């Protein structure tokens, strides 16, 4: 599993991080995203909804998820 940690409160950067998480799934990877909720833009919400519809997890606790991760990507 790849853990994406998104700590930014910049709306565009947050949306970019979630879109990047979608991109990671195109290689067949399982993704969990640690992001501060609520999501700040409709684009971020659509990306999160798409990830969830494919069975990926949004809003995980990074301290808990890091033990399961094979790789971590951080967006600040």
Secondary structure, DSSP 8 states (H G I E B T S, - for coil): -EEEEE----HHHHHHHHHHHHHHHTTT--EEEEE-SS--SHHHHHHHHHHHHTT-EES--HHHHTTT-SEEEEE-
